Amino acid sequence: MELRTIERELYIAASPEIVFDVISSPEHVREWWPDEAHYEAVPGARGEIVFGDPEVDGGVAAFTVLEVEPPRTFSFRWTHPADEAAAAGNSLLVTFDLTPSGPGTLLRMTETGFRELGWEAAVLEQQYREHVTGWDYYLPRLTAYVGRLDAKP
């Protein structure tokens, strides 16, 4: 198994403008992905996302916005040490590319950088599998959340 890139594609029954807001705005992101999201959706902005309760068994991940091109692309680096600038070799890169498709949007998500982090083989495999499982859980929540937004009057 190649432990280099995670790729997912899904169709979302909403315009690219709506989907872009849902994948880039912290107020929307926390509704389908982390429990908390603190960042500005502008290139270079640094922040964090929080899963669960960090005092118990949750975690905080550093988050740096890279590319913001509404309504086509949103990318960020995450998991880097909070006191370091995000770069290849110390973080994972996530890119959301949006393409109009009929009345909706085709979303393509890629996450790269696993091998570049220099983890030993067992840690690399564990982290990769955890991220695969995570995206397989959270991306359908994104679709469901957009559906709930669209259903509001």
N, C-alpha and C positions, 0 to 999 in steps of 0.2 A: 504494500500500500504506500502510495506517495503521500507523505505528510507535509505538504508544502502549501497547498491552497484549498480553501473551502469555497465552493461556488454554489449558489442557489438562484433559481429563477422562479418568479411567481407572477401570476396575473392578478392585478388588483382592479376591481370595478370602480375606479375613481380616476379623475383627471390627474395628469402628472403634477399639476400645481398643488392639489390636495395631498397627494402621496409625498411630494417633496416636503411640505410642511410637517407631515407626520414623522418623517425620518430625520428631520433636521432640528425641529423645535424641541427644546428640553421639556416643555409642558406636555407635548404629545408623546415624546419618546418614553417618558416615565410611565405612560399608560400601557405600553406594550413590551418594554424591555426591562430597564433597571427599576428599582424602587425609587431612586432619586437620580436626578441629572442636573448638574450645575455647570453650565458653560454658555457662552454666547455663540450663535451660529455665524461666526465670521472667521475667515482664514487667520490662523495663528492664535486664536483664542484657546486658553488653557482652562481646564476645569477637571471635573471628576464625575464618575457615575458610581452609584452605591447599590449593592445587591444585599438585601436582607439587613440585619442589624450587625454592623461591624464589631460591636462589643460582644456578640455571642458567636455566631458562625458565619456571618456575612462578610462582605469585603468591599473595599473602595479601590477603584481603578482610575489612575490618571487618564486624562482624555484631552487630546489636542486636535482641534479642527484644522483640516488642511485645505480642502477645496469646497467652495459653496457656489454652485452655478445653477440657480433656480431656472427652470424646474427639471434640470437634467442630471446633475451630479452632486453628491454630498460624500465627502470622505473625511476620515479621521484616523489618527493613531491612538492606540490605547494600550494599557498594561505596562507603560514605561515607569521607571522610578519617578515619584512625584517631584523630586528635586533635580531632575534632568530634563533637558529638552528632548522631545520625541524625535526619534530618528530611526532609520533602518538599523537593525542590530540591537535595539533596546525596546522595541514596541511592535505591535501588530498593526497592520494597515487594513482598514475596512473601507470599501468603496461601494456606494449605492449608485448604480446607473439606471436612469428612468427613460423609457421609450414609449411614446404614445402607441396604443394598440387598440384600434376600434374605439369604443367608448371608454376604455380604461387605460391602464398603464402596465407595461411589462417592467418589472423590477428585477435587476440583476445585482446580487450582492456577492462580493468576493472578499475574502479575508486571507491575507498573506503575511509572511514574515516569520513563520514558526521555526524553520531551520536556522534562520539568521540569528535567533536569540541564543544559540550556542548551548541549548539544553542537552544533557546526556540523553541517550536513546529512550530510556524508560519514561523520563519526564516529558520529552517531546511527544511521545505517543499518548501519554495520559492527557496532556494539555490539548493536543489536537482533537482527541476523542471528546473531551469535555466541551470544546468549542463547537464541534459538529453537533453534539447533543443539544447544546444551548441554542444554536441557530435553528435547529429543527423544531425546537419548542417555541422560541420567540417569534420567528417570522410568521407562522400562522396566526399568532396573536395580533401582529401588525394588520394582517388582512381583516381579521374580525373587528379590530378597533376602527379601521377605516369604514367598515360596513355600519358600525354603530353611529359614527359621525354622519354618514350619508343619510341615515334613517331619521336623524333629528330634524324637526320642523324648522 
